[in-house]
Amino acid sequence: MVATAALIIAFVVVAGAVVLVAMSGGPGKAREKLLHRQSNSANRGSGLAITIVIALFGIAIPAVAMVGNNDKKEAKGGVELTSAQKNGREVFAQLCSTCHSLSASNAVGRVGPNLDQLRPPKELTLNAIQMGRARGLGQMPSGLVDGEDAEDVADYIAAVAGR
Ligand code: HEC
């Protein structure tokens, strides 16, 4: 958040400086230049500066916002994630989202059950990961992930499912 604010302030300062320069070189000097010689190159210069500022606002700020989003602690529904659950969110994105729907991860997989509806407790998810599932809906391979990552993803799902 602090970094984002600092960047935005920096852009505002840059934009303000460009406007000031454009204005100070503006009416008076522009008229002078027009009387003496063509000021095309000067116009082109400030046009370029304005284009750069617009590009910064248009690209840099959304980029920063997106990066910030990936890192944000809060999941959908105002759930504060622990760092373990944040790791679980990454595991989920890599290994589970292709088959399962979970709105907190923007996952829309339709092979397995919708986890927002199922809202599996941690133990059920861990069991599904360990044993796999093949009861007719389709197949979930066993052992997609183990150890700490398995704990984290089960924890994450239990925290956010149905939100
Ligand atoms: C290849 C597709 C696929 C992937 C990848 C996958 N699943 Fe599944 N999952 C399924 C299917 C299909 C079922 C339902 C199986 C059944 O009913 O027999 C299922 C069932 C489940 C269940 C419910 C178990 C129960 O007993 O009701 C949970 C929880 C679950 N998966 C979690 C996960 C997690 C966590 C991951 C990632 C580590 C994951 N799944 C990855 C296909 C998948």
Backbone and ligand atoms as CSV (ligand in chain L), in Angstrom:
chain,resi,resn,atom,element,x,y,z
A,1,MET,N,N,0.825,-1.207,0.000
A,1,MET,CA,C,0.000,0.000,0.000
A,1,MET,C,C,0.863,1.262,0.000
A,2,VAL,N,N,1.886,1.263,0.865
A,2,VAL,CA,C,2.764,2.431,0.942
A,2,VAL,C,C,3.454,2.638,-0.395
A,3,ALA,N,N,3.930,1.533,-0.994
A,3,ALA,CA,C,4.622,1.648,-2.273
A,3,ALA,C,C,3.682,2.197,-3.333
A,4,THR,N,N,2.454,1.718,-3.349
A,4,THR,CA,C,1.483,2.184,-4.340
A,4,THR,C,C,1.231,3.677,-4.172
A,5,ALA,N,N,1.030,4.093,-2.932
A,5,ALA,CA,C,0.768,5.507,-2.675
A,5,ALA,C,C,1.950,6.350,-3.124
A,6,ALA,N,N,3.179,5.891,-2.820
A,6,ALA,CA,C,4.361,6.640,-3.201
A,6,ALA,C,C,4.436,6.784,-4.718
A,7,LEU,N,N,4.123,5.709,-5.427
A,7,LEU,CA,C,4.163,5.753,-6.886
A,7,LEU,C,C,3.142,6.743,-7.432
A,8,ILE,N,N,1.955,6.690,-6.871
A,8,ILE,CA,C,0.902,7.584,-7.360
A,8,ILE,C,C,1.314,9.032,-7.119
A,9,ILE,N,N,1.854,9.287,-5.932
A,9,ILE,CA,C,2.303,10.649,-5.639
A,9,ILE,C,C,3.385,11.061,-6.628
A,10,ALA,N,N,4.317,10.156,-6.903
A,10,ALA,CA,C,5.392,10.465,-7.848
A,10,ALA,C,C,4.815,10.834,-9.210
A,11,PHE,N,N,3.821,10.072,-9.672
A,11,PHE,CA,C,3.226,10.362,-10.974
A,11,PHE,C,C,2.523,11.712,-10.974
A,12,VAL,N,N,1.835,12.004,-9.876
A,12,VAL,CA,C,1.136,13.280,-9.802
A,12,VAL,C,C,2.151,14.416,-9.873
A,13,VAL,N,N,3.288,14.265,-9.172
A,13,VAL,CA,C,4.317,15.299,-9.204
A,13,VAL,C,C,4.847,15.470,-10.620
A,14,VAL,N,N,5.143,14.334,-11.282
A,14,VAL,CA,C,5.656,14.416,-12.649
A,14,VAL,C,C,4.642,15.107,-13.560
A,15,ALA,N,N,3.376,14.706,-13.436
A,15,ALA,CA,C,2.338,15.290,-14.278
A,15,ALA,C,C,2.229,16.787,-14.013
A,16,GLY,N,N,2.268,17.163,-12.724
A,16,GLY,CA,C,2.187,18.575,-12.370
A,16,GLY,C,C,3.351,19.343,-12.976
A,17,ALA,N,N,4.552,18.778,-12.911
A,17,ALA,CA,C,5.720,19.449,-13.457
A,17,ALA,C,C,5.555,19.669,-14.955
A,18,VAL,N,N,5.061,18.638,-15.646
A,18,VAL,CA,C,4.892,18.767,-17.094
A,18,VAL,C,C,3.892,19.875,-17.413
A,19,VAL,N,N,2.809,19.900,-16.665
A,19,VAL,CA,C,1.796,20.933,-16.901
A,19,VAL,C,C,2.399,22.320,-16.663
A,20,LEU,N,N,3.159,22.446,-15.575
A,20,LEU,CA,C,3.775,23.735,-15.268
A,20,LEU,C,C,4.707,24.183,-16.382
A,21,VAL,N,N,5.557,23.245,-16.831
A,21,VAL,CA,C,6.495,23.586,-17.900
A,21,VAL,C,C,5.727,24.004,-19.151
A,22,ALA,N,N,4.706,23.206,-19.461
A,22,ALA,CA,C,3.928,23.514,-20.653
A,22,ALA,C,C,3.312,24.906,-20.539
A,23,MET,N,N,2.831,25.237,-19.315
A,23,MET,CA,C,2.188,26.529,-19.136
A,23,MET,C,C,3.193,27.677,-19.155
A,24,SER,N,N,4.375,27.426,-18.516
A,24,SER,CA,C,5.349,28.519,-18.470
A,24,SER,C,C,5.921,28.781,-19.854
A,25,GLY,N,N,6.059,27.708,-20.633
A,25,GLY,CA,C,6.486,27.890,-22.013
A,25,GLY,C,C,5.285,28.287,-22.854
A,26,GLY,N,N,4.146,28.386,-22.179
A,26,GLY,CA,C,2.858,28.538,-22.863
A,26,GLY,C,C,2.607,29.877,-23.523
A,27,PRO,N,N,1.458,30.500,-23.250
A,27,PRO,CA,C,0.971,31.639,-24.026
A,27,PRO,C,C,2.057,32.648,-24.433
A,28,GLY,N,N,2.750,33.227,-23.427
A,28,GLY,CA,C,3.716,34.281,-23.743
A,28,GLY,C,C,4.794,33.830,-24.719
A,29,LYS,N,N,5.521,32.812,-24.305
A,29,LYS,CA,C,6.634,32.371,-25.128
A,29,LYS,C,C,6.182,31.834,-26.470
A,30,ALA,N,N,5.046,31.154,-26.441
A,30,ALA,CA,C,4.567,30.560,-27.684
A,30,ALA,C,C,4.293,31.657,-28.707
A,31,ARG,N,N,3.698,32.760,-28.231
A,31,ARG,CA,C,3.391,33.852,-29.153
A,31,ARG,C,C,4.683,34.426,-29.723
A,32,GLU,N,N,5.646,34.597,-28.787
A,32,GLU,CA,C,6.949,35.112,-29.204
A,32,GLU,C,C,7.552,34.255,-30.302
A,33,LYS,N,N,7.568,32.955,-30.026
A,33,LYS,CA,C,8.168,32.023,-30.978
A,33,LYS,C,C,7.444,32.070,-32.306
A,34,LEU,N,N,6.120,32.154,-32.236
A,34,LEU,CA,C,5.333,32.161,-33.456
A,34,LEU,C,C,5.704,33.367,-34.315
A,35,LEU,N,N,5.946,34.500,-33.638
A,35,LEU,CA,C,6.294,35.705,-34.377
A,35,LEU,C,C,7.639,35.542,-35.065
A,36,HIS,N,N,8.564,34.888,-34.397
A,36,HIS,CA,C,9.924,34.833,-34.944
A,36,HIS,C,C,10.157,33.638,-35.839
A,37,ARG,N,N,9.825,32.467,-35.335
A,37,ARG,CA,C,9.995,31.295,-36.193
A,37,ARG,C,C,8.987,30.215,-35.792
A,38,GLN,N,N,8.881,29.233,-36.611
A,38,GLN,CA,C,7.954,28.146,-36.315
A,38,GLN,C,C,8.373,27.410,-35.046
A,39,SER,N,N,7.417,27.086,-34.206
A,39,SER,CA,C,7.765,26.403,-32.957
A,39,SER,C,C,7.289,24.948,-32.992
A,40,ASN,N,N,7.302,24.395,-34.181
A,40,ASN,CA,C,6.827,23.012,-34.299
A,40,ASN,C,C,7.557,22.043,-33.390
A,41,SER,N,N,8.878,22.194,-33.338
A,41,SER,CA,C,9.623,21.210,-32.570
A,41,SER,C,C,9.295,21.337,-31.089
A,42,ALA,N,N,9.108,22.574,-30.613
A,42,ALA,CA,C,8.749,22.754,-29.209
A,42,ALA,C,C,7.392,22.118,-28.931
A,43,ASN,N,N,6.442,22.343,-29.836
A,43,ASN,CA,C,5.123,21.733,-29.660
A,43,ASN,C,C,5.221,20.222,-29.624
A,44,ARG,N,N,6.043,19.700,-30.526
A,44,ARG,CA,C,6.180,18.255,-30.572
A,44,ARG,C,C,6.747,17.752,-29.248
A,45,GLY,N,N,7.708,18.524,-28.721
A,45,GLY,CA,C,8.322,18.129,-27.456
A,45,GLY,C,C,7.309,18.013,-26.335
A,46,SER,N,N,6.480,19.038,-26.153
A,46,SER,CA,C,5.545,18.952,-25.034
A,46,SER,C,C,4.463,17.923,-25.324
A,47,GLY,N,N,4.141,17.741,-26.610
A,47,GLY,CA,C,3.182,16.693,-26.959
A,47,GLY,C,C,3.707,15.332,-26.542
A,48,LEU,N,N,5.003,15.126,-26.780
A,48,LEU,CA,C,5.620,13.856,-26.417
A,48,LEU,C,C,5.594,13.656,-24.900
A,49,ALA,N,N,5.920,14.733,-24.171
A,49,ALA,CA,C,5.931,14.639,-22.705
A,49,ALA,C,C,4.548,14.251,-22.192
A,50,ILE,N,N,3.521,14.874,-22.776
A,50,ILE,CA,C,2.161,14.570,-22.324
A,50,ILE,C,C,1.810,13.124,-22.644
A,51,THR,N,N,2.235,12.670,-23.837
A,51,THR,CA,C,1.980,11.272,-24.191
A,51,THR,C,C,2.624,10.333,-23.188
A,52,ILE,N,N,3.862,10.663,-22.788
A,52,ILE,CA,C,4.561,9.797,-21.831
A,52,ILE,C,C,3.812,9.762,-20.507
A,53,VAL,N,N,3.364,10.942,-20.057
A,53,VAL,CA,C,2.640,10.973,-18.783
A,53,VAL,C,C,1.366,10.139,-18.867
A,54,ILE,N,N,0.661,10.267,-19.989
A,54,ILE,CA,C,-0.569,9.484,-20.145
A,54,ILE,C,C,-0.253,7.996,-20.132
A,55,ALA,N,N,0.845,7.624,-20.802
A,55,ALA,CA,C,1.224,6.215,-20.820
A,55,ALA,C,C,1.537,5.725,-19.412
A,56,LEU,N,N,2.216,6.574,-18.634
A,56,LEU,CA,C,2.540,6.182,-17.258
A,56,LEU,C,C,1.266,5.938,-16.459
A,57,PHE,N,N,0.319,6.868,-16.596
A,57,PHE,CA,C,-0.923,6.705,-15.846
A,57,PHE,C,C,-1.696,5.489,-16.329
A,58,GLY,N,N,-1.674,5.290,-17.645
A,58,GLY,CA,C,-2.494,4.227,-18.215
A,58,GLY,C,C,-1.922,2.844,-17.978
A,59,ILE,N,N,-0.595,2.744,-17.937
A,59,ILE,CA,C,0.006,1.416,-17.850
A,59,ILE,C,C,0.579,1.140,-16.470
A,60,ALA,N,N,1.352,2.086,-15.965
A,60,ALA,CA,C,2.076,1.809,-14.726
A,60,ALA,C,C,1.145,1.620,-13.541
A,61,ILE,N,N,0.141,2.478,-13.410
A,61,ILE,CA,C,-0.716,2.371,-12.228
A,61,ILE,C,C,-1.540,1.085,-12.232
A,62,PRO,N,N,-2.190,0.744,-13.360
A,62,PRO,CA,C,-2.880,-0.557,-13.355
A,62,PRO,C,C,-1.920,-1.711,-13.088
A,63,ALA,N,N,-0.690,-1.643,-13.626
A,63,ALA,CA,C,0.268,-2.724,-13.405
A,63,ALA,C,C,0.572,-2.857,-11.917
A,64,VAL,N,N,0.808,-1.727,-11.273
A,64,VAL,CA,C,1.094,-1.757,-9.840
A,64,VAL,C,C,-0.105,-2.314,-9.082
A,65,ALA,N,N,-1.301,-1.887,-9.491
A,65,ALA,CA,C,-2.502,-2.356,-8.808
A,65,ALA,C,C,-2.633,-3.867,-8.951
A,66,MET,N,N,-2.290,-4.398,-10.145
A,66,MET,CA,C,-2.423,-5.835,-10.358
A,66,MET,C,C,-1.421,-6.602,-9.510
A,67,VAL,N,N,-0.182,-6.117,-9.481
A,67,VAL,CA,C,0.829,-6.779,-8.661
A,67,VAL,C,C,0.379,-6.769,-7.207
A,68,GLY,N,N,-0.125,-5.609,-6.763
A,68,GLY,CA,C,-0.589,-5.498,-5.392
A,68,GLY,C,C,-1.694,-6.496,-5.101
A,69,ASN,N,N,-2.557,-6.705,-6.093
A,69,ASN,CA,C,-3.661,-7.629,-5.923
A,69,ASN,C,C,-3.214,-9.046,-5.641
A,70,ASN,N,N,-2.191,-9.467,-6.400
A,70,ASN,CA,C,-1.708,-10.830,-6.242
A,70,ASN,C,C,-1.199,-11.073,-4.842
A,71,ASP,N,N,-0.708,-10.005,-4.250
A,71,ASP,CA,C,-0.040,-10.159,-2.979
A,71,ASP,C,C,-0.981,-9.883,-1.818
A,72,LYS,N,N,-2.204,-9.494,-2.124
A,72,LYS,CA,C,-3.031,-8.987,-1.027
A,72,LYS,C,C,-3.422,-10.097,-0.070
A,73,LYS,N,N,-3.504,-9.699,1.172
A,73,LYS,CA,C,-3.731,-10.656,2.244
A,73,LYS,C,C,-5.187,-11.061,2.314
A,74,GLU,N,N,-6.057,-10.137,1.921
A,74,GLU,CA,C,-7.463,-10.381,2.119
A,74,GLU,C,C,-8.052,-11.097,0.917
A,75,ALA,N,N,-8.742,-12.189,1.168
A,75,ALA,CA,C,-9.413,-12.884,0.078
A,75,ALA,C,C,-10.838,-12.361,-0.023
A,76,LYS,N,N,-11.554,-12.877,-1.013
A,76,LYS,CA,C,-12.946,-12.499,-1.199
A,76,LYS,C,C,-13.742,-12.696,0.092
A,77,GLY,N,N,-14.679,-11.797,0.347
A,77,GLY,CA,C,-15.498,-11.944,1.539
A,77,GLY,C,C,-14.822,-11.417,2.784
A,78,GLY,N,N,-13.687,-10.696,2.593
A,78,GLY,CA,C,-13.023,-10.078,3.730
A,78,GLY,C,C,-12.277,-11.048,4.622
A,79,VAL,N,N,-11.939,-12.243,4.081
A,79,VAL,CA,C,-11.191,-13.204,4.891
A,79,VAL,C,C,-9.718,-12.817,4.897
A,80,GLU,N,N,-9.170,-12.625,6.097
A,80,GLU,CA,C,-7.732,-12.368,6.212
A,80,GLU,C,C,-6.999,-13.696,6.092
A,81,LEU,N,N,-6.083,-13.788,5.131
A,81,LEU,CA,C,-5.364,-15.044,4.956
A,81,LEU,C,C,-4.062,-15.046,5.741
A,82,THR,N,N,-3.767,-16.183,6.361
A,82,THR,CA,C,-2.445,-16.360,6.966
A,82,THR,C,C,-1.452,-16.607,5.835
A,83,SER,N,N,-0.160,-16.590,6.147
A,83,SER,CA,C,0.801,-16.810,5.064
A,83,SER,C,C,0.699,-18.247,4.573
A,84,ALA,N,N,0.335,-19.182,5.450
A,84,ALA,CA,C,0.127,-20.567,5.009
A,84,ALA,C,C,-1.038,-20.630,4.021
A,85,GLN,N,N,-2.110,-19.898,4.328
A,85,GLN,CA,C,-3.267,-19.925,3.430
A,85,GLN,C,C,-2.957,-19.242,2.106
A,86,LYS,N,N,-2.094,-18.240,2.164
A,86,LYS,CA,C,-1.686,-17.605,0.900
A,86,LYS,C,C,-0.905,-18.593,0.035
A,87,ASN,N,N,-0.049,-19.387,0.679
A,87,ASN,CA,C,0.636,-20.444,-0.057
A,87,ASN,C,C,-0.386,-21.435,-0.610
A,88,GLY,N,N,-1.391,-21.755,0.206
A,88,GLY,CA,C,-2.446,-22.659,-0.243
A,88,GLY,C,C,-3.174,-22.119,-1.469
A,89,ARG,N,N,-3.345,-20.799,-1.500
A,89,ARG,CA,C,-4.003,-20.190,-2.652
A,89,ARG,C,C,-3.195,-20.413,-3.928
A,90,GLU,N,N,-1.860,-20.334,-3.784
A,90,GLU,CA,C,-1.014,-20.586,-4.967
A,90,GLU,C,C,-1.082,-22.034,-5.402
A,91,VAL,N,N,-1.024,-22.937,-4.410
A,91,VAL,CA,C,-1.124,-24.364,-4.735
A,91,VAL,C,C,-2.445,-24.629,-5.444
A,92,PHE,N,N,-3.514,-24.048,-4.916
A,92,PHE,CA,C,-4.834,-24.255,-5.514
A,92,PHE,C,C,-4.846,-23.804,-6.969
A,93,ALA,N,N,-4.274,-22.615,-7.210
A,93,ALA,CA,C,-4.273,-22.078,-8.575
A,93,ALA,C,C,-3.533,-23.024,-9.518
A,94,GLN,N,N,-2.452,-23.611,-9.029
A,94,GLN,CA,C,-1.656,-24.472,-9.904
A,94,GLN,C,C,-2.265,-25.850,-10.098
A,95,LEU,N,N,-2.804,-26.439,-9.017
A,95,LEU,CA,C,-3.111,-27.868,-9.074
A,95,LEU,C,C,-4.599,-28.204,-9.021
A,96,CYS,N,N,-5.421,-27.315,-8.580
A,96,CYS,CA,C,-6.812,-27.682,-8.334
A,96,CYS,C,C,-7.799,-26.900,-9.197
A,97,SER,N,N,-7.415,-25.697,-9.613
A,97,SER,CA,C,-8.385,-24.802,-10.233
A,97,SER,C,C,-8.862,-25.300,-11.593
A,98,THR,N,N,-8.091,-26.189,-12.224
A,98,THR,CA,C,-8.543,-26.697,-13.524
A,98,THR,C,C,-9.781,-27.564,-13.375
A,99,CYS,N,N,-9.956,-28.186,-12.222
A,99,CYS,CA,C,-11.078,-29.111,-12.057
A,99,CYS,C,C,-12.170,-28.612,-11.115
A,100,HIS,N,N,-11.855,-27.654,-10.278
A,100,HIS,CA,C,-12.817,-27.237,-9.263
A,100,HIS,C,C,-13.163,-25.754,-9.367
A,101,SER,N,N,-14.405,-25.417,-9.064
A,101,SER,CA,C,-14.804,-24.018,-8.947
A,101,SER,C,C,-14.591,-23.552,-7.518
A,102,LEU,N,N,-14.036,-22.347,-7.399
A,102,LEU,CA,C,-13.874,-21.725,-6.078
A,102,LEU,C,C,-13.790,-20.230,-6.334
A,103,SER,N,N,-14.812,-19.499,-5.953
A,103,SER,CA,C,-14.887,-18.110,-6.418
A,103,SER,C,C,-13.781,-17.253,-5.817
A,104,ALA,N,N,-13.285,-17.568,-4.621
A,104,ALA,CA,C,-12.209,-16.764,-4.040
A,104,ALA,C,C,-10.947,-16.833,-4.901
A,105,SER,N,N,-10.807,-17.892,-5.691
A,105,SER,CA,C,-9.657,-18.018,-6.589
A,105,SER,C,C,-10.051,-17.767,-8.037
A,106,ASN,N,N,-11.274,-17.289,-8.250
A,106,ASN,CA,C,-11.781,-17.113,-9.615
A,106,ASN,C,C,-11.660,-18.393,-10.420
A,107,ALA,N,N,-11.797,-19.527,-9.752
A,107,ALA,CA,C,-11.668,-20.808,-10.438
A,107,ALA,C,C,-13.044,-21.285,-10.878
A,108,VAL,N,N,-13.125,-21.798,-12.113
A,108,VAL,CA,C,-14.422,-22.195,-12.653
A,108,VAL,C,C,-14.388,-23.612,-13.223
A,109,GLY,N,N,-13.465,-24.461,-12.696
A,109,GLY,CA,C,-13.386,-25.845,-13.182
A,109,GLY,C,C,-14.685,-26.591,-12.921
A,110,ARG,N,N,-15.025,-27.492,-13.842
A,110,ARG,CA,C,-16.303,-28.199,-13.716
A,110,ARG,C,C,-16.143,-29.706,-13.710
A,111,VAL,N,N,-14.900,-30.199,-13.572
A,111,VAL,CA,C,-14.706,-31.647,-13.553
A,111,VAL,C,C,-15.131,-32.206,-12.200
A,112,GLY,N,N,-14.657,-31.569,-11.150
A,112,GLY,CA,C,-14.994,-32.006,-9.797
A,112,GLY,C,C,-16.077,-31.138,-9.199
A,113,PRO,N,N,-16.500,-31.465,-7.975
A,113,PRO,CA,C,-17.555,-30.672,-7.323
A,113,PRO,C,C,-17.142,-29.219,-7.090
A,114,ASN,N,N,-18.143,-28.353,-7.109
A,114,ASN,CA,C,-17.958,-26.935,-6.815
A,114,ASN,C,C,-17.671,-26.789,-5.319
A,115,LEU,N,N,-16.488,-26.267,-5.007
A,115,LEU,CA,C,-16.068,-26.248,-3.605
A,115,LEU,C,C,-16.794,-25.178,-2.799
A,116,ASP,N,N,-17.331,-24.161,-3.472
A,116,ASP,CA,C,-18.128,-23.169,-2.745
A,116,ASP,C,C,-19.416,-23.807,-2.226
A,117,GLN,N,N,-19.935,-24.752,-2.994
A,117,GLN,CA,C,-21.149,-25.436,-2.544
A,117,GLN,C,C,-20.834,-26.540,-1.548
A,118,LEU,N,N,-19.754,-27.254,-1.799
A,118,LEU,CA,C,-19.402,-28.377,-0.923
A,118,LEU,C,C,-18.887,-27.884,0.431
A,119,ARG,N,N,-18.128,-26.801,0.408
A,119,ARG,CA,C,-17.486,-26.261,1.612
A,119,ARG,C,C,-16.810,-27.355,2.441
A,120,PRO,N,N,-15.839,-28.035,1.859
A,120,PRO,CA,C,-15.227,-29.178,2.561
A,120,PRO,C,C,-14.402,-28.740,3.756
A,121,PRO,N,N,-14.598,-29.406,4.901
A,121,PRO,CA,C,-13.697,-29.149,6.030
A,121,PRO,C,C,-12.284,-29.618,5.673
A,122,LYS,N,N,-11.323,-29.110,6.415
A,122,LYS,CA,C,-9.922,-29.379,6.099
A,122,LYS,C,C,-9.637,-30.880,5.964
A,123,GLU,N,N,-10.212,-31.698,6.884
A,123,GLU,CA,C,-9.917,-33.130,6.890
A,123,GLU,C,C,-10.395,-33.794,5.601
A,124,LEU,N,N,-11.572,-33.364,5.126
A,124,LEU,CA,C,-12.119,-33.977,3.913
A,124,LEU,C,C,-11.210,-33.666,2.716
A,125,THR,N,N,-10.765,-32.431,2.635
A,125,THR,CA,C,-9.878,-32.061,1.530
A,125,THR,C,C,-8.567,-32.846,1.604
A,126,LEU,N,N,-8.008,-32.936,2.810
A,126,LEU,CA,C,-6.756,-33.683,2.957
A,126,LEU,C,C,-6.951,-35.135,2.548
A,127,ASN,N,N,-8.083,-35.706,2.936
A,127,ASN,CA,C,-8.358,-37.087,2.573
A,127,ASN,C,C,-8.510,-37.234,1.061
A,128,ALA,N,N,-9.215,-36.295,0.450
A,128,ALA,CA,C,-9.390,-36.360,-1.007
A,128,ALA,C,C,-8.035,-36.267,-1.705
A,129,ILE,N,N,-7.153,-35.410,-1.174
A,129,ILE,CA,C,-5.829,-35.270,-1.784
A,129,ILE,C,C,-5.022,-36.566,-1.623
A,130,GLN,N,N,-5.084,-37.142,-0.414
A,130,GLN,CA,C,-4.296,-38.354,-0.159
A,130,GLN,C,C,-4.796,-39.550,-0.948
A,131,MET,N,N,-6.110,-39.771,-0.918
A,131,MET,CA,C,-6.657,-40.998,-1.488
A,131,MET,C,C,-7.057,-40.837,-2.951
A,132,GLY,N,N,-7.253,-39.608,-3.371
A,132,GLY,CA,C,-7.868,-39.426,-4.684
A,132,GLY,C,C,-9.348,-39.745,-4.565
A,133,ARG,N,N,-10.068,-39.502,-5.623
A,133,ARG,CA,C,-11.508,-39.779,-5.597
A,133,ARG,C,C,-11.922,-40.345,-6.947
A,134,ALA,N,N,-12.721,-41.406,-6.914
A,134,ALA,CA,C,-13.255,-41.951,-8.155
A,134,ALA,C,C,-14.572,-42.644,-7.844
A,135,ARG,N,N,-15.532,-41.832,-7.458
A,135,ARG,CA,C,-16.804,-42.437,-7.077
A,135,ARG,C,C,-17.852,-42.265,-8.156
A,136,GLY,N,N,-17.431,-41.843,-9.323
A,136,GLY,CA,C,-18.408,-41.770,-10.399
A,136,GLY,C,C,-18.509,-40.445,-11.097
A,137,LEU,N,N,-18.297,-39.351,-10.348
A,137,LEU,CA,C,-18.372,-38.053,-11.007
A,137,LEU,C,C,-17.249,-37.898,-12.022
A,138,GLY,N,N,-16.169,-38.567,-11.729
A,138,GLY,CA,C,-14.981,-38.421,-12.562
A,138,GLY,C,C,-13.829,-38.851,-11.717
A,139,GLN,N,N,-12.640,-38.479,-12.111
A,139,GLN,CA,C,-11.488,-38.969,-11.393
A,139,GLN,C,C,-10.667,-37.823,-10.840
A,140,MET,N,N,-10.336,-37.926,-9.559
A,140,MET,CA,C,-9.363,-37.004,-8.998
A,140,MET,C,C,-8.142,-37.815,-8.601
A,141,PRO,N,N,-7.000,-37.539,-9.239
A,141,PRO,CA,C,-5.811,-38.338,-8.923
A,141,PRO,C,C,-5.369,-38.132,-7.486
A,142,SER,N,N,-4.813,-39.179,-6.859
A,142,SER,CA,C,-4.310,-39.047,-5.490
A,142,SER,C,C,-2.916,-38.433,-5.516
A,143,GLY,N,N,-2.540,-37.843,-4.394
A,143,GLY,CA,C,-1.169,-37.358,-4.228
A,143,GLY,C,C,-0.763,-36.224,-5.149
A,144,LEU,N,N,-1.726,-35.374,-5.543
A,144,LEU,CA,C,-1.365,-34.215,-6.365
A,144,LEU,C,C,-0.356,-33.336,-5.643
A,145,VAL,N,N,-0.470,-33.314,-4.319
A,145,VAL,CA,C,0.377,-32.464,-3.508
A,145,VAL,C,C,0.455,-33.114,-2.126
A,146,ASP,N,N,1.564,-32.917,-1.403
A,146,ASP,CA,C,1.624,-33.507,-0.061
A,146,ASP,C,C,2.287,-32.555,0.940
A,147,GLY,N,N,2.422,-33.055,2.153
A,147,GLY,CA,C,3.106,-32.292,3.195
A,147,GLY,C,C,2.469,-30.939,3.469
A,148,GLU,N,N,3.335,-29.980,3.667
A,148,GLU,CA,C,2.926,-28.632,4.041
A,148,GLU,C,C,1.959,-28.033,3.014
A,149,ASP,N,N,2.261,-28.238,1.725
A,149,ASP,CA,C,1.418,-27.660,0.681
A,149,ASP,C,C,0.000,-28.220,0.735
A,150,ALA,N,N,-0.119,-29.519,1.037
A,150,ALA,CA,C,-1.444,-30.132,1.139
A,150,ALA,C,C,-2.215,-29.515,2.307
A,151,GLU,N,N,-1.534,-29.385,3.443
A,151,GLU,CA,C,-2.150,-28.746,4.613
A,151,GLU,C,C,-2.628,-27.338,4.251
A,152,ASP,N,N,-1.737,-26.586,3.586
A,152,ASP,CA,C,-2.033,-25.186,3.288
A,152,ASP,C,C,-3.230,-25.050,2.352
A,153,VAL,N,N,-3.298,-25.906,1.330
A,153,VAL,CA,C,-4.387,-25.753,0.372
A,153,VAL,C,C,-5.714,-26.157,1.028
A,154,ALA,N,N,-5.674,-27.177,1.889
A,154,ALA,CA,C,-6.899,-27.593,2.587
A,154,ALA,C,C,-7.373,-26.486,3.531
A,155,ASP,N,N,-6.399,-25.867,4.172
A,155,ASP,CA,C,-6.665,-24.760,5.076
A,155,ASP,C,C,-7.295,-23.585,4.313
A,156,TYR,N,N,-6.691,-23.273,3.181
A,156,TYR,CA,C,-7.177,-22.164,2.355
A,156,TYR,C,C,-8.622,-22.406,1.917
A,157,ILE,N,N,-8.895,-23.611,1.422
A,157,ILE,CA,C,-10.252,-23.906,0.944
A,157,ILE,C,C,-11.254,-23.786,2.092
A,158,ALA,N,N,-10.887,-24.345,3.254
A,158,ALA,CA,C,-11.797,-24.275,4.399
A,158,ALA,C,C,-12.075,-22.821,4.777
A,159,ALA,N,N,-11.074,-21.945,4.588
A,159,ALA,CA,C,-11.246,-20.548,4.981
A,159,ALA,C,C,-12.118,-19.762,4.005
A,160,VAL,N,N,-12.043,-20.090,2.718
A,160,VAL,CA,C,-12.688,-19.209,1.736
A,160,VAL,C,C,-13.899,-19.812,1.032
A,161,ALA,N,N,-14.067,-21.129,1.068
A,161,ALA,CA,C,-15.152,-21.749,0.302
A,161,ALA,C,C,-16.500,-21.202,0.747
A,162,GLY,N,N,-17.323,-20.885,-0.223
A,162,GLY,CA,C,-18.670,-20.407,0.064
A,162,GLY,C,C,-18.755,-18.922,0.355
A,163,ARG,N,N,-17.623,-18.224,0.291
A,163,ARG,CA,C,-17.638,-16.790,0.569
A,163,ARG,C,C,-17.973,-16.002,-0.682
L,1,HEC,C1,C,-8.293,-33.850,-12.720
L,1,HEC,C2,C,-9.315,-33.085,-12.051
L,1,HEC,C3,C,-9.124,-32.771,-10.579
L,1,HEC,C4,C,-8.088,-32.101,-9.965
L,1,HEC,C5,C,-6.822,-31.576,-10.628
L,1,HEC,C6,C,-8.441,-31.963,-8.586
L,1,HEC,N1,N,-9.649,-32.543,-8.349
L,1,HEC,FE1,FE,-10.617,-32.605,-6.572
L,1,HEC,N2,N,-12.070,-33.763,-7.406
L,1,HEC,C7,C,-12.152,-34.095,-8.749
L,1,HEC,C8,C,-13.317,-34.942,-8.946
L,1,HEC,C9,C,-13.765,-35.525,-10.274
L,1,HEC,C10,C,-13.916,-35.106,-7.683
L,1,HEC,C11,C,-15.157,-35.918,-7.355
L,1,HEC,C12,C,-14.774,-37.386,-7.355
L,1,HEC,C13,C,-15.898,-38.287,-6.983
L,1,HEC,O1,O,-16.961,-37.826,-6.584
L,1,HEC,O2,O,-15.668,-39.480,-7.098
L,1,HEC,C14,C,-13.115,-34.348,-6.747
L,1,HEC,C15,C,-13.415,-34.232,-5.387
L,1,HEC,C16,C,-12.770,-33.355,-4.533
L,1,HEC,C17,C,-13.205,-33.078,-3.187
L,1,HEC,C18,C,-14.443,-33.624,-2.493
L,1,HEC,C19,C,-14.103,-34.928,-1.875
L,1,HEC,C20,C,-15.326,-35.585,-1.275
L,1,HEC,O3,O,-15.152,-36.641,-0.689
L,1,HEC,O4,O,-16.444,-35.044,-1.412
L,1,HEC,C21,C,-12.322,-32.163,-2.673
L,1,HEC,C22,C,-12.363,-31.547,-1.301
L,1,HEC,C23,C,-11.323,-31.918,-3.697
L,1,HEC,N3,N,-11.631,-32.653,-4.810
L,1,HEC,C24,C,-10.250,-31.077,-3.543
L,1,HEC,C25,C,-9.230,-30.925,-4.496
L,1,HEC,C26,C,-8.015,-30.201,-4.261
L,1,HEC,C27,C,-7.658,-29.484,-2.979
L,1,HEC,C28,C,-7.291,-30.284,-5.410
L,1,HEC,C29,C,-5.893,-29.711,-5.680
L,1,HEC,C30,C,-4.845,-30.224,-4.829
L,1,HEC,C31,C,-8.057,-31.061,-6.362
L,1,HEC,N4,N,-9.225,-31.425,-5.769
L,1,HEC,C32,C,-7.647,-31.331,-7.637
L,1,HEC,C33,C,-11.288,-33.729,-9.744
L,1,HEC,C34,C,-10.100,-33.060,-9.541
